Amino acid sequence: MATNSTPQLDRFQLDELEAARGAAHLAAVWAGILGAFWVVASLITGNVLFYVPALCYGVAAWRIWRGSQPWAIMAFWYFASSKGSLPSLNCPSSGRF
């Protein structure tokens, strides 16, 4: 008699998987919102270079939604490094809330 060799996922593992997907989707939405802010900043200031971070955040949002952990780490790193560089640009919103 043959046995099923695939491991069965119990309810606890499925709950963790759903929670991880929910957290990833929330991170993707946040990356999309950041990209939208950069688009608005580009439209307000007329600086087309602001489209570069908007594009980066947009691609990161799409990849994070699809479940890519490296893209989530890259987007977090980019966000953290850009917050540190904003005061040097003399932007009105220089990372101080």
Secondary structure, DSSP 8 states (H G I E B T S, - for coil): -----S----HHHHHHHHHHHHHHHHHHHHHHHHHHHHHHHHHHH--GGGHHHHHHHHHHHHHHHTT-HHHHHHHHHHHHHHHHHGGGGT-SS-S--
